[in-house]
Amino acid sequence: MSAFRSTTWSIPKFYASLIISAVTWLLGASDSGLLRAFVLGRLPRLLDLHNKALENAEGGSAPEIVNTAVRDAWAGLCLGPQAHPLLMQDDHNLDMGMSMLGEVSDVGSTPPSFTREFTFQLQNAGLVDETFVARLGGSWSPAWARISTEVTECGGDLRAYLMQRLTLAFEGNSVEDLTAFLQKLREDYSAHHEFFQLVKTKFTTATSKFDTETVSHFSRIFCSDLAIMDMLCLHIPISDIVASGLAMWEDFDCETIGDPQTAVRNLGELVVFLQVATCRYALSDIPLTLGPRTLSARSLRTASLLRRPDMFQSPQVPALLHVWFRTLFDKSSEGIEDSVLRSTRPKVLLELAATLCQAGITAASGNKIDQDVLNAGLSYFLDPLLSWTLLGIIQSLVRDLRISRFTYAPTVHAFQMLYTSESFPRPLRALAAPSILRLLSCPSMQQFIPKTLDTAALRARARQAMGLPVDDPTPALHLQPPPLDQSPVTTALRAALSSSPTKPPHLDVPRLLLFVPPTKFLRLVWDQLVLSLDLAAARKLAVHILSTPLTPAAPLLPLFVHVVLPGILDVLDAGPSAELLASILAASLMAALQLERAVTAVTGGADGKPPLGEPSAVMAKALAVELRHRKGAAGAALVAQRLASSKAFVTSFPVFKTDI
């Protein structure tokens, strides 16, 4: 609504611009799976919601205008003498993609078409009618709409059908049936909204009733296919799902449970999902609300910390540590009994896991227990009853190996035994994989890695969990860093600068920041920008890098203005580089300002944190001071002159009217 009101466009023109922007994203994306799910599965619903908001707003638009706005906008794009060029290009790409996959259309059949697919979804949302569809050649169902087609043929209700399929998959507990259903669901954009609304209702109801079985089924769905979890976020705030799961996790107590073994196993599936979701969507440090209650995922993030008995608030915890140690690492132990589970809340058990594992390793190092007892104790953590605690344990072991430089053989043995086991949950293995690969590839660690450690197997497990080729064609280790002109950062920057000018700039900045510190990264960016022959492409890429919020990476625009820019200005001459720098600074600061306004409009200023790490006005002030101090330098003077001569820039940042 705020975006629409900030323009003077008619409703159809605004919708047409929105749709074309979405198509542009699709054409520019290297992997358009999630974007396509948004455009086809979510955008029609958003347009419908916006229509209703326009009607209900104070002084709202007339219903007869609103109800036909989407139809008129879409008709102008696809029903004119010639369809919009971007729609034609998308249809062509889709047809070519089907041909490359060997899925050639039958003779006489309708070829795949984004235009028809989007029309199909608009019709499902009630935004276009049969008359409009007839102008495109009549009713037509996309090949991916298998669920909707089955429901139509049976004359049933989509929600009831989805509920039935879920129930059958849950009761049968068949991995094959569930996988087949999820594959069909992922491809059918027309079923996404209804399915995820159903998921939210069922999941939140199950968590409120402490129904561990139902919660475990949904958690398994989320973790078995991360694409499903990403698509869920398009329709449901993932924070709502995580908050309801955290509430159940924090409140769950096995004391009155008839079968605590099954309950804890089921609850473990929920914990795995919560760990994946909080890491994948950066929710660890964000307060989550559930009604009047505020929740935090901090206990999941700190599961790797080793704790002394006096660090716990409850006086019963030291006794629990002793009981669990005897249960896991005592020759006479008969296993984990129900009474031990009933005496320990699962949340406390997660906090104790890394400490218990370390206690067993310490006992083995001091010859208080033998190797067989240590192996037996560690094997408990590979059972589904406790495997959900393994992420914190592995993170603790990786930290210990780095600090001790692989000094203690029991720690090395435990690390290898746990991480290479087939019983290690794959979602948690993927979360632990980056830190393990960094440890094994760290140049300063190579001389300390013992020969008993099977680094090849560990790397293979980590890469497989991350979805990477197990046989990496690139060397696993570079004892000497490659030359700067051959580094991954430089290579990626050159590839981005040489990409098609019709596509939006794309660069995986968080990944590149794993190779070099942010300040060095920004200097490398500038070095490549000034070498580019296409200054327009260089400006677009720079603005993309500087004005895109990165979490949890460093805020790049403030770092550029305060740290990197002074060094650039010291050697800048009054040439194309100065023109490029001026255009980058102007566009980046304007983008930062617009982003701040958009975030404030959506959140009402509740967060209070600038999306780029520092208010744009503060950065503009610092820039003005730097330029004023260098008025005698030709390059800095040209940058200042270009910025001060831009009416839009000076209006947004009046400091350039007074301080330059």
N, C-alpha and C positions, 0 to 999 in steps of 0.2 A: 504493500500500500504506500509506504513512504517513497519508494522508487517511482511509482506511478504519479504520485502527487508532486514530485519534484520536476516533472516534465509538463509541457503544455500539449502533449499529444492526445489524440483521440484514443479511446479504448482499443479499437481494432489495430491502430498503428502501433500502440504499445505492445499488444500481444504478438503482432507480426515480428517486431524487433526482438522480442523475447524468444520466439521460436527459432528465428534465424541465428541468434546467439547460441542457442542449444545445438543447432545443426553444425555450426562452426566448431564448437567444442568436439563434437563427434568426429568431424573430419580431421581435426588436429591431434586427436589422442592416439598414442601408440597402442594402447590397450583400451578399447572402447567398451568393454563389457559392462562395467559399473555405470559409465556415463549413459550407455544405451538403456540400462535398467532405469535410470533416472528419467531420461527423456520420454521413454515409452511407458514406464510403469508409474512414475510419480508426477511428471509435469501436467498431464491432463487433469489429475486430481487437484493440483495446486491452482490451475486456471479456474476450475469449478469453485474452489474455496474463495478465490479472489473475486469471482463474480458475486458470490453471496455476501462477501464483505462490502463490496461496492453498493449493493442494494440496501444493506442494513446500516451503512454509515450515515452519520448525520448529514443531511443535504445530499444523500446518495443519488446515484444515477437512476434514470427510469428503467424499470425491469425490461421493457421491450428493447431498450438499447443494449443493456448488459447481456441479455440472453442470446443475442445474435452476434455479440462482439467476437467471440472465438471463431464462429462460423465464417464471419466476414473476413477476419484476418487470415484464416487458413485458405479461404477461397481466393483471396488476392495473391497468395503465394503459389498455389498449385493448380488453379483452374483458369488462369488467364490464357492468352494466345500461346504463351510459352511459360512453363514452370520456372520458378526461381532457379538460377544456375547452381546454387549450393544443394538444392533438393535433387536436381538432376545428377550432380556429382555423387551425392550419397547413394542414390539408387544405383548408379553405375558401379560404385565401389562394392555395394552389397551383392550385386549380380556377379561381379568378378570374383568376390570372395567365395561365393557358393560354387563357382566354376572351378576355382583352385582346389576346393575341398572335394571335387568330384561329384557334387550334388547338382547335376544338370537338370534343369526343369524339363518335365515331360512335354511332348509336342501338344500344343493347344492349351497348356496350363499357363497360369499367370506367373510371370517371373517375380522374384522377391523385390519388394519396393518399400522403402522407408515411408514414402508418401501414403501408400495404402495402409501400412502398419500403424502409422500415427493416426490416420483417419479412423481405423478400427478402434483404437483406444479412445479417441474423442467421442465416438459413438457410444462406447461402453459407459463413458462418463456423462452421457446425455448432452453433450455440447454440439453435436451435429445430428441431423435426422436422416431418415431413409432417402428423402429427396436429394439431399446433398450427396449421399453415398452413391446414388444412382448416376449422378453426373460424373463420377469417377469410374463408372463401369459396373456398378451394382455391388451387392453385398459380397464380402470376401473375408475369409478367415486366414490369418497367417499360419504358416506351417508350424510355428512354435506354439500356437495357442491350443495345445493338445488337451489341457485340462478343461478349458472353457468349452471346447468342442465336445468332449465327453459329457460334460454337464448338460449342454444344450440337447444332445442326442437322447439323453436319459430323461429330459424334461424336469430335472431336479434343481436344487438350490446350490450355488457355489459354496457357500459357507458350510452347509450340511455335508456336502461332498468332501470338502477338505477335512472336516472334523472326523468323518468316517475313515478317510485314508490315514489320518494321524493315529486314530485309535487302533486300526489294524496293524500299522507299523509298530506301535508301542506294545500291543498285546502279543504279537508274533515274535517281537524282539529279533527280527531278521535284519541283519546288516544289509543284505542284498536288496530286500524290499525297500528299506529306508533309503538306500543310495539311489535306487531307480526312481523313487518318488521325488527325492530332492533334485535329481537331474532334470526331471520333467518340470518341476516347480521353478527352478532357476531360469529355465528358458521361456516360461510362460508369463510374460509381463502382465497379462490381464488378470492373473490370479494373485499377484504380489500383495496388493493392498489388503484384500480380504484375508489372505493367509496371515499376514503380520499383525493385523488387528486381532485375529483369533489367537495368535501366539501371545500377544500382550495380555489378553484377558485370561487365558488359561494359565500362563506363567505366574502372573501376579496373584491370581486366586490360589494357586498351588503353594506359593511361598507364604502367603498369609495363613494357610492351614497347615504349614509344615509337612506338606505332602512330598516327601523326598523322592518317591518313585517317579511322579510326573515331572518334577523339577529336573531329575537326572536325565530323563528322556529328552527334554528340550535342550538341556546343556550339551548333551551329546550331539544333537542336531547342529547347534551353533558351532561347536568345535570341530566337527567332522568336515564342515565345508565353510571356510571363512568367507566365501562369496555370499553365502546365505546371510551371514552376520552383517556383512557390509550392506547388503540390500535391505536388511531389517532397519539399519540406521536411516535409510531414505524415507521410511514410513513412520517409524516410531523413534522417539528420543532414546538412544541406547542408555543414557543416564537413568531413565526410569526403570529399565529392566535391571540394570546393575544395582540400583538402589534397593529394589525389592529383594534381589538376591542377597545383598549384603545384610539386610535386616534379618532375613532368615538365618544366615550364617552366624551372625553375632548372637542371636537369641536361642539358637538350637542347643538343646541339652538332652543327652542320652539317658538321663537318670530314670525316666519313666517309660522308656522305649522297650517294647517287648523283645525285639530283635536288633540290638545295637550294631551288630556286625553289618547287617544289610543296610541299616540306616546310614552308617558312616560311609560305606561304599558309595551309596547313592549321593550323599552329601558331598563326597569327594568330586563327583562329576560337576557339581555346582561350583566348587572351589576352583577347579581347572578352568571353567568358563570365566569366572570372575577374574582370574589372573590373566587370561588371554585378553579379555575385553578391556581391563584397566590399562594394560600395556599398549594394546593396539590403538586405543582411542585416547591415550594420555589422560586418564581419569584418576590417576593415583593421588594427585595433590589437589583435586577439585572437590569441594564439599558437595555431597549429594543429598537431596531432600526427598523424604517420603512422608507426605502429610506434614505434621508439625515436627517431625524428627529429622535431624541432620546426621548424615552418615559419612564415614571416610574409609577409603580403601588402604589406608596407611598400614594396617596390620598385614595386608598381603604383600606390600612392598618391602616390609622390614622383616620378613620371615627368615632371611638369611643371617640375621644378627645373632651372635652368640650371647646368651644371657646368663648372668649369675643368679643364684636363687634370690638374692636380696633385691634384684631388679623387678621382681613381680609384686604387684599390689596384694595379691591374695596370699595369706600365710600358709595355705595348703599346697602351694606349688612346689616348695622344696621336697615335701614328702612325695608328691606326684613324680618328680624327677627321679627319685630313688626307686619308686615302684616301677616306672617305665624302664629304667636302666636294668633292673633285675629281670624284667620281662623279656627284654631284647637281647641282653648280653650275659646271660647266666646259663651255664651248662644244664642246670636242673630245670630251667624254664619249660613249661609245657605249652607255650604259645600265649597269644593275647586273649585273655579271658574276657567274658562279657562284663564282669565286675570292674575290670580296669577301664574299659571304655565308658562305662556308666559314671565312673568317678571323674572323668576328664571331659570337659567341654571341647568340642572339635576346634574351636578358635584357639584355646590354650594349647592344644596338641600341635597345631601348626607352628605356634611360637616356640614350642619345645623341640621340634624335630631336628633342626640344625644343631642345637646344643647336645641332644642325645647322641646324634651321629658322631659329633666331635668327641664326646665323652668316651664312646666305644673305641675310636681311633687312638685317643690318648692312653686308654687302658692297654690297647695292643702294643703301642710304642713302649710302654713301661713293663711289658711282659706280664701284665696282670691277667690278661686273657690271651688265648692262643689264636692262631689264624682262623681255625675252623669256627670258633665261637664268634669271631668278628664277622666272618662271612655269613653265618647264620643270622646274626643280628641285622646286618645290612639287607639281607634278603627279605626281611619283613617290610622294608620300605619299597620293595618292588612288587609287593602284593597290592591289588586294588584297594585293600583296606587302608593303606598308608601312602600309596604312590602319589597322591595329590599333594604331598608335602615335599616332593623331590626337587622342585625348582629352588626353593630356599636352601636346601641341602647342597645342591650342586653349586649354587652361587657362593655359598660359604666355602666350599672346598676350592673353587677357583681362586677366591681371594686368598685363602691360606697358601695355596701352591705358589701364587705370585709373590707373596711376602716371604715365604720360607725358601723360595727357589728350589722347590721339589726335594727338599732335604729329607722329609719323613716318608719312608716307604709305605707305611699303612695308609697315609693320606693319598698317595699316588694310586695305591691299589683300590681304595674305596672309590675314588673318582672314576677310574677306568671301569670298575665292576658295575657301578650304578649307571653311568651314562651310556655304555655300550650294550646294556641289557635290552632285550626285546620288550620287556615289561615296562620300560620307561615310557610314560604317556607322550605321544608324539607332539601334541600342542605345547607341552612344557619343554620338551627337547628343543623345539624351534625357538622358544623364548630364551633358552640358555645358550643356544648355538653361537650367537655373535661374540659373546665374551670368551667362549672356549676357543673359537678360531683366532681371536686376537691374542689369547694367551699362547697358543701353540705356534703362532707366526711372529711373535715378538722377537726381534733380533737379539735383545739383551738376555733372553731366556734360553737361547739355543744350547749354550754350553752346559746348562744345568739340567736339561731334560734327560731323564735316565733312559737307558736302552730298554728297560722293562715296560715302558709306556708305549703302547701301540698307537702312535700318533696318526697313522694312516686310517685305522679303524675309527678313531675319534673324529677325525675330519670328515670321513665318509658319513658317519651318523649325523653330524652337524649339518653338512651340506644337504643331505637327503631330507632332513626335517625342514630346512628352509626352502625346499623345492628347487635346489640348484643341482647341476650335474655332479654326480659323485666323482667322476673322473674329470677333474678340472684341468683344461688344457694349459692354463697359465701356471707358472711355478708357484708352489704353496708358500714359498718363503723368499724374500729378497733381503739378504744380509746388508746390501747396500741399496739405498733408495734409487730409483731410476732417475735419469736426468729430468730436469723440470719440463723440457719440451716433449718428454715421453711419459710424463706422469699421468695417472688416471684423470686428475683434475684438468690438466691442460688438454688432454684428448677429448674429454667430455665437453669442454668449453668450445673447442674448435668444431666439434660435431654440431653443437647447438647453433653456432654462428653460421654454419654452412647449410642448415636445414632449409626446407622450402619456405619462401617468404610469405606464402599464403596460409601457413599454419601458425598457430600461436606458439610463442617460445616455450620450450620445455627443458628443464634441467632438474635432476634429482639432487638438490642442494644438500639436504640432510646426509645423504650418502657420501657426497664429496667432502663434507666436513669431518668425516671419519679419517680421511687421509691427511688433512692439513688443518691447522688452527684457523679460526675465522679470519683473523687479521691477514694471515698469509694468503688465505683463499681470496680475499678481496683484492689484494695486490696482484695476484695471478689473473683475476678477472679483468682488472684495468689493463694489464699488459696485453691481454688478448684482444680487448676492445679496440685499443689504439692501432693494432695491427690489421684490423678488419677493413676490407675494402668497401663493405656495405655498412655505412654509418647508421642507416635506419634500423637495420637488423641488430647492430651493436646496441643502439639505444633501447630497443624493445627488450633485448635479453637482460640488459643491466637493470632496467626498471622492474622486470619480472623478479630478478634476484633480490633486489633491495626492498621491494614493496610487498613481498609475499610473507605473511606471518609464518614463522617457523617455530614449532614446539617439539622438543625442548631445546632446540639449537639457539645459539646466540642471536640477539637482534642485530641484523646486519646493517640496516640503514643508520642507526645511531653510531655504530662502530665505524662505518665508512665516513660519516661526517666528522666525528671527533678524533679519530685515530689515523685513518688512511688518507683522508683528503689533504691535511696540511703537507704531507710529504709530496703528494701529487702537485699541489700548487707551487711548491718550491722550485720545481723543474719544468713547469708548464710554460709553453710558448704560445703566442697569439696566432694559432693556426687551427686546423681542423680538430685537433685534440681538445682545444679550449671550447670550441663550438659543441663538440660531443659532450664534454663534461657539463656544460651549462644546460643542455637539453636533458641530460640524465638527472641532474639535480632538480630541475624544475618539475619534470614528470614524476619523479619519485616522491618528492614532498607533496605535490598535489594529490598523488595516489594515497599517500599516508593520511592526508587530511580527509579525503573522501571515505577512506576506510574507517577512520575514527567516527565520522558522522554516522555512517551506516551502523556500526556497532552500537553507538549510543541510541540510535533510533530503535534498534531491535531489543536491547537490554534495558533501555531507560537509564543507562549510566550506572547500573547496579554494580557492575564489576569494578569500574574505576581504573582498570589497568589499560594503558595504551596498547593497542594490538601489535604495534611494532617495537614495543619496549620503552619508548619515550615519546612524549607529545610532539607532533609535527611543529608546533610553534616554538618549542625549545630548540629543536634541531635547526629551524630556520634562523633563530637568533644566533646560535653558535656559528652557522654558516656566514651570516652577515658580519660577525666579528672577525672571522678568519679573512674574509675578502677585504674588509676595511683596513686590516693590518698590512695587507699586501697590495695596497693601491698603486705602489710604484712598480710592481711586476706586470709585464705586458699580458701574460696569460690570465692572471687573477683579475686584472682590470677588465679584460674582455668578458670573462664569466660574469662579473658583477654587472657590467653594462647590459648583457643579454637578459639577465634575470630582472633587473630594474626596468627594462623596457617592455616587459610582458605585463599587460594590464591585469589579466586574470591572476597571475602569480602575485603581483603587488597587492591586489585586492584581498587575496587570501592570506597574505603574510605582509601586513603593513610595515613591518620592521625594515623592509627593503625600500620603503619610501623615505624613512627617517634616518636609518643608520648607514646607508650606502652613499 
